[in-house]
């Protein structure tokens, strides 16, 4: 998998917890996906889905 560029990471809103990011996802009118950044280890949001693995549902 390709690593997130530092310049992209720095421009994005960051969330310290998964729960914090999910609150924003639920309130959004856009279809967003949350992910943990491989640079800063915080959570970011994206609307892109192409080429991304979808997390498996937890049982």
CHARMM internal coordinates of N, CA and C (Angstrom, degrees):
IC EDIT
DIST 1 N 1 CA 1.4386
DIST 1 CA 1 C 1.5245
ANGL 1 N 1 CA 1 C 108.37
DIST 1 C 2 N 1.3055
ANGL 1 CA 1 C 2 N 115.33
DIHE 1 N 1 CA 1 C 2 N 143.69
DIST 2 N 2 CA 1.4544
ANGL 1 C 2 N 2 CA 121.89
DIHE 1 CA 1 C 2 N 2 CA -179.39
DIST 2 CA 2 C 1.5227
ANGL 2 N 2 CA 2 C 110.71
DIHE 1 C 2 N 2 CA 2 C -75.36
DIST 2 C 3 N 1.2959
ANGL 2 CA 2 C 3 N 117.57
DIHE 2 N 2 CA 2 C 3 N 140.04
DIST 3 N 3 CA 1.4583
ANGL 2 C 3 N 3 CA 122.31
DIHE 2 CA 2 C 3 N 3 CA -179.62
DIST 3 CA 3 C 1.5308
ANGL 3 N 3 CA 3 C 110.81
DIHE 2 C 3 N 3 CA 3 C -81.78
DIST 3 C 4 N 1.3322
ANGL 3 CA 3 C 4 N 116.08
DIHE 3 N 3 CA 3 C 4 N 143.75
DIST 4 N 4 CA 1.4584
ANGL 3 C 4 N 4 CA 122.03
DIHE 3 CA 3 C 4 N 4 CA 178.41
DIST 4 CA 4 C 1.5270
ANGL 4 N 4 CA 4 C 109.92
DIHE 3 C 4 N 4 CA 4 C -64.64
DIST 4 C 5 N 1.3244
ANGL 4 CA 4 C 5 N 116.63
DIHE 4 N 4 CA 4 C 5 N 133.52
DIST 5 N 5 CA 1.4700
ANGL 4 C 5 N 5 CA 119.28
DIHE 4 CA 4 C 5 N 5 CA 177.58
DIST 5 CA 5 C 1.5185
ANGL 5 N 5 CA 5 C 109.45
DIHE 4 C 5 N 5 CA 5 C -71.02
DIST 5 C 6 N 1.3187
ANGL 5 CA 5 C 6 N 116.50
DIHE 5 N 5 CA 5 C 6 N 143.88
DIST 6 N 6 CA 1.4591
ANGL 5 C 6 N 6 CA 122.65
DIHE 5 CA 5 C 6 N 6 CA -178.92
DIST 6 CA 6 C 1.5308
ANGL 6 N 6 CA 6 C 111.44
DIHE 5 C 6 N 6 CA 6 C -58.56
DIST 6 C 7 N 1.3215
ANGL 6 CA 6 C 7 N 117.30
DIHE 6 N 6 CA 6 C 7 N -39.62
DIST 7 N 7 CA 1.4658
ANGL 6 C 7 N 7 CA 120.47
DIHE 6 CA 6 C 7 N 7 CA -178.95
DIST 7 CA 7 C 1.5286
ANGL 7 N 7 CA 7 C 111.51
DIHE 6 C 7 N 7 CA 7 C -65.08
DIST 7 C 8 N 1.3191
ANGL 7 CA 7 C 8 N 117.64
DIHE 7 N 7 CA 7 C 8 N -35.07
DIST 8 N 8 CA 1.4626
ANGL 7 C 8 N 8 CA 122.00
DIHE 7 CA 7 C 8 N 8 CA 177.77
DIST 8 CA 8 C 1.5248
ANGL 8 N 8 CA 8 C 109.30
DIHE 7 C 8 N 8 CA 8 C -69.15
DIST 8 C 9 N 1.3041
ANGL 8 CA 8 C 9 N 116.33
DIHE 8 N 8 CA 8 C 9 N -46.55
DIST 9 N 9 CA 1.4638
ANGL 8 C 9 N 9 CA 121.95
DIHE 8 CA 8 C 9 N 9 CA -179.91
DIST 9 CA 9 C 1.5306
ANGL 9 N 9 CA 9 C 110.35
DIHE 8 C 9 N 9 CA 9 C -57.38
DIST 9 C 10 N 1.3053
ANGL 9 CA 9 C 10 N 117.53
DIHE 9 N 9 CA 9 C 10 N -44.83
DIST 10 N 10 CA 1.4706
ANGL 9 C 10 N 10 CA 122.19
DIHE 9 CA 9 C 10 N 10 CA -176.44
DIST 10 CA 10 C 1.5319
ANGL 10 N 10 CA 10 C 112.24
DIHE 9 C 10 N 10 CA 10 C -65.26
DIST 10 C 11 N 1.3333
ANGL 10 CA 10 C 11 N 118.14
DIHE 10 N 10 CA 10 C 11 N -28.68
DIST 11 N 11 CA 1.4688
ANGL 10 C 11 N 11 CA 121.31
DIHE 10 CA 10 C 11 N 11 CA -178.36
DIST 11 CA 11 C 1.5231
ANGL 11 N 11 CA 11 C 113.45
DIHE 10 C 11 N 11 CA 11 C -83.79
DIST 11 C 12 N 1.3037
ANGL 11 CA 11 C 12 N 117.02
DIHE 11 N 11 CA 11 C 12 N -20.59
DIST 12 N 12 CA 1.4625
ANGL 11 C 12 N 12 CA 120.28
DIHE 11 CA 11 C 12 N 12 CA -174.54
DIST 12 CA 12 C 1.5190
ANGL 12 N 12 CA 12 C 112.06
DIHE 11 C 12 N 12 CA 12 C -84.68
DIST 12 C 13 N 1.3253
ANGL 12 CA 12 C 13 N 114.84
DIHE 12 N 12 CA 12 C 13 N 151.28
DIST 13 N 13 CA 1.4668
ANGL 12 C 13 N 13 CA 119.93
DIHE 12 CA 12 C 13 N 13 CA 172.05
DIST 13 CA 13 C 1.5210
ANGL 13 N 13 CA 13 C 107.40
DIHE 12 C 13 N 13 CA 13 C -67.84
DIST 13 C 14 N 1.3225
ANGL 13 CA 13 C 14 N 116.11
DIHE 13 N 13 CA 13 C 14 N 140.74
DIST 14 N 14 CA 1.4566
ANGL 13 C 14 N 14 CA 121.72
DIHE 13 CA 13 C 14 N 14 CA -179.14
DIST 14 CA 14 C 1.5199
ANGL 14 N 14 CA 14 C 109.79
DIHE 13 C 14 N 14 CA 14 C -118.28
DIST 14 C 15 N 1.3221
ANGL 14 CA 14 C 15 N 114.83
DIHE 14 N 14 CA 14 C 15 N 145.32
DIST 15 N 15 CA 1.4603
ANGL 14 C 15 N 15 CA 121.51
DIHE 14 CA 14 C 15 N 15 CA 179.36
DIST 15 CA 15 C 1.5217
ANGL 15 N 15 CA 15 C 107.96
DIHE 14 C 15 N 15 CA 15 C -126.26
DIST 15 C 16 N 1.3157
ANGL 15 CA 15 C 16 N 116.11
DIHE 15 N 15 CA 15 C 16 N 133.59
DIST 16 N 16 CA 1.4641
ANGL 15 C 16 N 16 CA 121.62
DIHE 15 CA 15 C 16 N 16 CA -175.64
DIST 16 CA 16 C 1.5247
ANGL 16 N 16 CA 16 C 113.39
DIHE 15 C 16 N 16 CA 16 C -72.09
DIST 16 C 17 N 1.3227
ANGL 16 CA 16 C 17 N 116.50
DIHE 16 N 16 CA 16 C 17 N -27.91
DIST 17 N 17 CA 1.4624
ANGL 16 C 17 N 17 CA 118.90
DIHE 16 CA 16 C 17 N 17 CA -178.26
DIST 17 CA 17 C 1.5223
ANGL 17 N 17 CA 17 C 110.79
DIHE 16 C 17 N 17 CA 17 C -130.44
DIST 17 C 18 N 1.3179
ANGL 17 CA 17 C 18 N 114.33
DIHE 17 N 17 CA 17 C 18 N 158.99
DIST 18 N 18 CA 1.4556
ANGL 17 C 18 N 18 CA 121.24
DIHE 17 CA 17 C 18 N 18 CA 177.05
DIST 18 CA 18 C 1.5330
ANGL 18 N 18 CA 18 C 109.52
DIHE 17 C 18 N 18 CA 18 C -62.99
DIST 18 C 19 N 1.3241
ANGL 18 CA 18 C 19 N 116.11
DIHE 18 N 18 CA 18 C 19 N -39.94
DIST 19 N 19 CA 1.4619
ANGL 18 C 19 N 19 CA 120.90
DIHE 18 CA 18 C 19 N 19 CA -179.44
DIST 19 CA 19 C 1.5267
ANGL 19 N 19 CA 19 C 111.60
DIHE 18 C 19 N 19 CA 19 C -61.77
DIST 19 C 20 N 1.3306
ANGL 19 CA 19 C 20 N 116.61
DIHE 19 N 19 CA 19 C 20 N -42.73
DIST 20 N 20 CA 1.4647
ANGL 19 C 20 N 20 CA 122.07
DIHE 19 CA 19 C 20 N 20 CA 179.17
DIST 20 CA 20 C 1.5350
ANGL 20 N 20 CA 20 C 110.72
DIHE 19 C 20 N 20 CA 20 C -61.20
DIST 20 C 21 N 1.3183
ANGL 20 CA 20 C 21 N 116.35
DIHE 20 N 20 CA 20 C 21 N -43.48
DIST 21 N 21 CA 1.4669
ANGL 20 C 21 N 21 CA 120.92
DIHE 20 CA 20 C 21 N 21 CA 179.28
DIST 21 CA 21 C 1.5281
ANGL 21 N 21 CA 21 C 110.97
DIHE 20 C 21 N 21 CA 21 C -67.30
DIST 21 C 22 N 1.3173
ANGL 21 CA 21 C 22 N 117.46
DIHE 21 N 21 CA 21 C 22 N -39.15
DIST 22 N 22 CA 1.4607
ANGL 21 C 22 N 22 CA 121.00
DIHE 21 CA 21 C 22 N 22 CA -179.24
DIST 22 CA 22 C 1.5268
ANGL 22 N 22 CA 22 C 112.25
DIHE 21 C 22 N 22 CA 22 C -65.69
DIST 22 C 23 N 1.3211
ANGL 22 CA 22 C 23 N 118.05
DIHE 22 N 22 CA 22 C 23 N -32.13
DIST 23 N 23 CA 1.4584
ANGL 22 C 23 N 23 CA 121.33
DIHE 22 CA 22 C 23 N 23 CA 176.21
DIST 23 CA 23 C 1.5245
ANGL 23 N 23 CA 23 C 109.40
DIHE 22 C 23 N 23 CA 23 C -60.56
DIST 23 C 24 N 1.3181
ANGL 23 CA 23 C 24 N 116.80
DIHE 23 N 23 CA 23 C 24 N -43.95
DIST 24 N 24 CA 1.4677
ANGL 23 C 24 N 24 CA 121.43
DIHE 23 CA 23 C 24 N 24 CA 179.65
DIST 24 CA 24 C 1.5329
ANGL 24 N 24 CA 24 C 110.25
DIHE 23 C 24 N 24 CA 24 C -66.58
DIST 24 C 25 N 1.3257
ANGL 24 CA 24 C 25 N 117.13
DIHE 24 N 24 CA 24 C 25 N -40.97
DIST 25 N 25 CA 1.4685
ANGL 24 C 25 N 25 CA 121.32
DIHE 24 CA 24 C 25 N 25 CA 178.63
DIST 25 CA 25 C 1.5326
ANGL 25 N 25 CA 25 C 110.17
DIHE 24 C 25 N 25 CA 25 C -59.34
DIST 25 C 26 N 1.3152
ANGL 25 CA 25 C 26 N 116.46
DIHE 25 N 25 CA 25 C 26 N -45.78
DIST 26 N 26 CA 1.4754
ANGL 25 C 26 N 26 CA 120.77
DIHE 25 CA 25 C 26 N 26 CA -177.93
DIST 26 CA 26 C 1.5230
ANGL 26 N 26 CA 26 C 112.73
DIHE 25 C 26 N 26 CA 26 C -66.61
DIST 26 C 27 N 1.3135
ANGL 26 CA 26 C 27 N 117.57
DIHE 26 N 26 CA 26 C 27 N -32.20
DIST 27 N 27 CA 1.4667
ANGL 26 C 27 N 27 CA 121.49
DIHE 26 CA 26 C 27 N 27 CA -178.54
DIST 27 CA 27 C 1.5200
ANGL 27 N 27 CA 27 C 113.54
DIHE 26 C 27 N 27 CA 27 C -83.07
DIST 27 C 28 N 1.3010
ANGL 27 CA 27 C 28 N 117.28
DIHE 27 N 27 CA 27 C 28 N -12.57
DIST 28 N 28 CA 1.4610
ANGL 27 C 28 N 28 CA 121.65
DIHE 27 CA 27 C 28 N 28 CA -174.56
DIST 28 CA 28 C 1.5248
ANGL 28 N 28 CA 28 C 111.92
DIHE 27 C 28 N 28 CA 28 C -80.14
DIST 28 C 29 N 1.3143
ANGL 28 CA 28 C 29 N 115.02
DIHE 28 N 28 CA 28 C 29 N 148.17
DIST 29 N 29 CA 1.4668
ANGL 28 C 29 N 29 CA 120.84
DIHE 28 CA 28 C 29 N 29 CA 172.57
DIST 29 CA 29 C 1.5223
ANGL 29 N 29 CA 29 C 110.98
DIHE 28 C 29 N 29 CA 29 C -82.30
DIST 29 C 30 N 1.3176
ANGL 29 CA 29 C 30 N 117.07
DIHE 29 N 29 CA 29 C 30 N -13.63
DIST 30 N 30 CA 1.4559
ANGL 29 C 30 N 30 CA 123.14
DIHE 29 CA 29 C 30 N 30 CA -179.73
DIST 30 CA 30 C 1.5251
ANGL 30 N 30 CA 30 C 109.51
DIHE 29 C 30 N 30 CA 30 C -91.95
DIST 30 C 31 N 1.3124
ANGL 30 CA 30 C 31 N 115.98
DIHE 30 N 30 CA 30 C 31 N 156.05
DIST 31 N 31 CA 1.4579
ANGL 30 C 31 N 31 CA 120.53
DIHE 30 CA 30 C 31 N 31 CA 174.49
DIST 31 CA 31 C 1.5288
ANGL 31 N 31 CA 31 C 107.14
DIHE 30 C 31 N 31 CA 31 C -86.18
DIST 31 C 32 N 1.3054
ANGL 31 CA 31 C 32 N 116.18
DIHE 31 N 31 CA 31 C 32 N 104.63
DIST 32 N 32 CA 1.4590
ANGL 31 C 32 N 32 CA 121.56
DIHE 31 CA 31 C 32 N 32 CA -175.78
DIST 32 CA 32 C 1.5208
ANGL 32 N 32 CA 32 C 110.90
DIHE 31 C 32 N 32 CA 32 C -111.69
DIST 32 C 33 N 1.3193
ANGL 32 CA 32 C 33 N 113.96
DIHE 32 N 32 CA 32 C 33 N 155.34
DIST 33 N 33 CA 1.4529
ANGL 32 C 33 N 33 CA 121.89
DIHE 32 CA 32 C 33 N 33 CA 176.70
DIST 33 CA 33 C 1.5192
ANGL 33 N 33 CA 33 C 107.51
DIHE 32 C 33 N 33 CA 33 C -125.91
DIST 33 C 34 N 1.3022
ANGL 33 CA 33 C 34 N 115.97
DIHE 33 N 33 CA 33 C 34 N 137.71
DIST 34 N 34 CA 1.4610
ANGL 33 C 34 N 34 CA 121.90
DIHE 33 CA 33 C 34 N 34 CA 179.50
DIST 34 CA 34 C 1.5295
ANGL 34 N 34 CA 34 C 108.85
DIHE 33 C 34 N 34 CA 34 C -97.15
DIST 34 C 35 N 1.3262
ANGL 34 CA 34 C 35 N 116.52
DIHE 34 N 34 CA 34 C 35 N 145.82
DIST 35 N 35 CA 1.4613
ANGL 34 C 35 N 35 CA 119.88
DIHE 34 CA 34 C 35 N 35 CA 175.05
DIST 35 CA 35 C 1.5228
ANGL 35 N 35 CA 35 C 109.97
DIHE 34 C 35 N 35 CA 35 C -150.34
DIST 35 C 36 N 1.3262
ANGL 35 CA 35 C 36 N 115.79
DIHE 35 N 35 CA 35 C 36 N 154.46
DIST 36 N 36 CA 1.4623
ANGL 35 C 36 N 36 CA 121.01
DIHE 35 CA 35 C 36 N 36 CA 176.16
DIST 36 CA 36 C 1.5173
ANGL 36 N 36 CA 36 C 107.29
DIHE 35 C 36 N 36 CA 36 C -88.53
DIST 36 C 37 N 1.3066
ANGL 36 CA 36 C 37 N 115.76
DIHE 36 N 36 CA 36 C 37 N 126.67
DIST 37 N 37 CA 1.4643
ANGL 36 C 37 N 37 CA 122.23
DIHE 36 CA 36 C 37 N 37 CA -177.68
DIST 37 CA 37 C 1.5254
ANGL 37 N 37 CA 37 C 110.48
DIHE 36 C 37 N 37 CA 37 C -73.38
DIST 37 C 38 N 1.3167
ANGL 37 CA 37 C 38 N 115.98
DIHE 37 N 37 CA 37 C 38 N 135.02
DIST 38 N 38 CA 1.4641
ANGL 37 C 38 N 38 CA 120.33
DIHE 37 CA 37 C 38 N 38 CA 179.17
DIST 38 CA 38 C 1.5268
ANGL 38 N 38 CA 38 C 112.43
DIHE 37 C 38 N 38 CA 38 C -79.92
DIST 38 C 39 N 1.3182
ANGL 38 CA 38 C 39 N 117.64
DIHE 38 N 38 CA 38 C 39 N -6.01
DIST 39 N 39 CA 1.4768
ANGL 38 C 39 N 39 CA 121.87
DIHE 38 CA 38 C 39 N 39 CA 176.53
DIST 39 CA 39 C 1.5276
ANGL 39 N 39 CA 39 C 111.13
DIHE 38 C 39 N 39 CA 39 C -92.48
DIST 39 C 40 N 1.3502
ANGL 39 CA 39 C 40 N 115.57
DIHE 39 N 39 CA 39 C 40 N -59.28
DIST 40 N 40 CA 1.4717
ANGL 39 C 40 N 40 CA 120.46
DIHE 39 CA 39 C 40 N 40 CA -172.24
DIST 40 CA 40 C 1.5252
ANGL 40 N 40 CA 40 C 112.92
DIHE 39 C 40 N 40 CA 40 C -98.80
DIST 40 C 41 N 1.3400
ANGL 40 CA 40 C 41 N 117.47
DIHE 40 N 40 CA 40 C 41 N -11.11
DIST 41 N 41 CA 1.4594
ANGL 40 C 41 N 41 CA 123.97
DIHE 40 CA 40 C 41 N 41 CA -179.54
DIST 41 CA 41 C 1.5327
ANGL 41 N 41 CA 41 C 113.10
DIHE 40 C 41 N 41 CA 41 C 68.04
DIST 41 C 42 N 1.3329
ANGL 41 CA 41 C 42 N 117.66
DIHE 41 N 41 CA 41 C 42 N 9.42
DIST 42 N 42 CA 1.4539
ANGL 41 C 42 N 42 CA 121.59
DIHE 41 CA 41 C 42 N 42 CA 173.64
DIST 42 CA 42 C 1.5267
ANGL 42 N 42 CA 42 C 108.22
DIHE 41 C 42 N 42 CA 42 C -93.53
DIST 42 C 43 N 1.3144
ANGL 42 CA 42 C 43 N 117.21
DIHE 42 N 42 CA 42 C 43 N 179.40
DIST 43 N 43 CA 1.4635
ANGL 42 C 43 N 43 CA 121.45
DIHE 42 CA 42 C 43 N 43 CA -179.86
DIST 43 CA 43 C 1.5213
ANGL 43 N 43 CA 43 C 110.26
DIHE 42 C 43 N 43 CA 43 C -100.69
DIST 43 C 44 N 1.3275
ANGL 43 CA 43 C 44 N 116.03
DIHE 43 N 43 CA 43 C 44 N 138.33
DIST 44 N 44 CA 1.4615
ANGL 43 C 44 N 44 CA 123.73
DIHE 43 CA 43 C 44 N 44 CA 174.74
DIST 44 CA 44 C 1.5223
ANGL 44 N 44 CA 44 C 107.73
DIHE 43 C 44 N 44 CA 44 C -123.75
DIST 44 C 45 N 1.3301
ANGL 44 CA 44 C 45 N 115.83
DIHE 44 N 44 CA 44 C 45 N 168.06
DIST 45 N 45 CA 1.4601
ANGL 44 C 45 N 45 CA 121.94
DIHE 44 CA 44 C 45 N 45 CA 177.09
DIST 45 CA 45 C 1.5171
ANGL 45 N 45 CA 45 C 109.27
DIHE 44 C 45 N 45 CA 45 C -118.80
DIST 45 C 46 N 1.3200
ANGL 45 CA 45 C 46 N 115.57
DIHE 45 N 45 CA 45 C 46 N 148.61
DIST 46 N 46 CA 1.4568
ANGL 45 C 46 N 46 CA 121.13
DIHE 45 CA 45 C 46 N 46 CA 176.50
DIST 46 CA 46 C 1.5133
ANGL 46 N 46 CA 46 C 109.22
DIHE 45 C 46 N 46 CA 46 C -145.68
DIST 46 C 47 N 1.3129
ANGL 46 CA 46 C 47 N 115.43
DIHE 46 N 46 CA 46 C 47 N 153.76
DIST 47 N 47 CA 1.4648
ANGL 46 C 47 N 47 CA 120.28
DIHE 46 CA 46 C 47 N 47 CA 173.98
DIST 47 CA 47 C 1.5252
ANGL 47 N 47 CA 47 C 110.11
DIHE 46 C 47 N 47 CA 47 C -100.90
DIST 47 C 48 N 1.3141
ANGL 47 CA 47 C 48 N 117.01
DIHE 47 N 47 CA 47 C 48 N -5.69
DIST 48 N 48 CA 1.4638
ANGL 47 C 48 N 48 CA 121.05
DIHE 47 CA 47 C 48 N 48 CA -178.55
DIST 48 CA 48 C 1.5204
ANGL 48 N 48 CA 48 C 110.83
DIHE 47 C 48 N 48 CA 48 C -79.54
DIST 48 C 49 N 1.3276
ANGL 48 CA 48 C 49 N 115.12
DIHE 48 N 48 CA 48 C 49 N 140.76
DIST 49 N 49 CA 1.4590
ANGL 48 C 49 N 49 CA 120.07
DIHE 48 CA 48 C 49 N 49 CA 177.57
DIST 49 CA 49 C 1.5290
ANGL 49 N 49 CA 49 C 111.80
DIHE 48 C 49 N 49 CA 49 C -126.46
DIST 49 C 50 N 1.3134
ANGL 49 CA 49 C 50 N 117.60
DIHE 49 N 49 CA 49 C 50 N -17.13
DIST 50 N 50 CA 1.4530
ANGL 49 C 50 N 50 CA 121.07
DIHE 49 CA 49 C 50 N 50 CA -176.97
DIST 50 CA 50 C 1.5312
ANGL 50 N 50 CA 50 C 110.47
DIHE 49 C 50 N 50 CA 50 C -63.18
DIST 50 C 51 N 1.3252
ANGL 50 CA 50 C 51 N 115.60
DIHE 50 N 50 CA 50 C 51 N 126.61
DIST 51 N 51 CA 1.4511
ANGL 50 C 51 N 51 CA 120.85
DIHE 50 CA 50 C 51 N 51 CA 176.32
DIST 51 CA 51 C 1.5143
ANGL 51 N 51 CA 51 C 114.44
DIHE 50 C 51 N 51 CA 51 C 77.48
DIST 51 C 52 N 1.3113
ANGL 51 CA 51 C 52 N 117.73
DIHE 51 N 51 CA 51 C 52 N 7.27
DIST 52 N 52 CA 1.4655
ANGL 51 C 52 N 52 CA 120.78
DIHE 51 CA 51 C 52 N 52 CA -179.78
DIST 52 CA 52 C 1.5200
ANGL 52 N 52 CA 52 C 109.34
DIHE 51 C 52 N 52 CA 52 C -105.89
DIST 52 C 53 N 1.3066
ANGL 52 CA 52 C 53 N 115.07
DIHE 52 N 52 CA 52 C 53 N 139.92
DIST 53 N 53 CA 1.4570
ANGL 52 C 53 N 53 CA 119.71
DIHE 52 CA 52 C 53 N 53 CA 175.56
DIST 53 CA 53 C 1.5185
ANGL 53 N 53 CA 53 C 109.14
DIHE 52 C 53 N 53 CA 53 C -76.34
DIST 53 C 54 N 1.2945
ANGL 53 CA 53 C 54 N 116.11
DIHE 53 N 53 CA 53 C 54 N 138.82
DIST 54 N 54 CA 1.4638
ANGL 53 C 54 N 54 CA 121.15
DIHE 53 CA 53 C 54 N 54 CA 177.42
DIST 54 CA 54 C 1.5160
ANGL 54 N 54 CA 54 C 108.16
DIHE 53 C 54 N 54 CA 54 C -89.80
DIST 54 C 55 N 1.3233
ANGL 54 CA 54 C 55 N 117.67
DIHE 54 N 54 CA 54 C 55 N 133.78
DIST 55 N 55 CA 1.4605
ANGL 54 C 55 N 55 CA 119.23
DIHE 54 CA 54 C 55 N 55 CA 179.28
DIST 55 CA 55 C 1.5214
ANGL 55 N 55 CA 55 C 110.78
DIHE 54 C 55 N 55 CA 55 C -65.60
DIST 55 C 56 N 1.3209
ANGL 55 CA 55 C 56 N 115.90
DIHE 55 N 55 CA 55 C 56 N 143.43
DIST 56 N 56 CA 1.4545
ANGL 55 C 56 N 56 CA 120.35
DIHE 55 CA 55 C 56 N 56 CA 178.01
DIST 56 CA 56 C 1.5213
ANGL 56 N 56 CA 56 C 109.17
DIHE 55 C 56 N 56 CA 56 C -73.46
DIST 56 C 57 N 1.3267
ANGL 56 CA 56 C 57 N 116.74
DIHE 56 N 56 CA 56 C 57 N 141.32
DIST 57 N 57 CA 1.4664
ANGL 56 C 57 N 57 CA 119.42
DIHE 56 CA 56 C 57 N 57 CA 177.97
DIST 57 CA 57 C 1.5282
ANGL 57 N 57 CA 57 C 110.14
DIHE 56 C 57 N 57 CA 57 C -63.34
DIST 57 C 58 N 1.3205
ANGL 57 CA 57 C 58 N 115.34
DIHE 57 N 57 CA 57 C 58 N 140.89
DIST 58 N 58 CA 1.4651
ANGL 57 C 58 N 58 CA 119.92
DIHE 57 CA 57 C 58 N 58 CA 177.72
DIST 58 CA 58 C 1.5112
ANGL 58 N 58 CA 58 C 108.94
DIHE 57 C 58 N 58 CA 58 C -83.80
DIST 58 C 59 N 1.3231
ANGL 58 CA 58 C 59 N 116.14
DIHE 58 N 58 CA 58 C 59 N 138.49
DIST 59 N 59 CA 1.4868
ANGL 58 C 59 N 59 CA 120.57
DIHE 58 CA 58 C 59 N 59 CA 178.45
DIST 59 CA 59 C 1.4976
ANGL 59 N 59 CA 59 C 110.86
DIHE 58 C 59 N 59 CA 59 C -87.22
END
COOR INIT
IC SEED 1 N 1 CA 1 C
IC BUILD
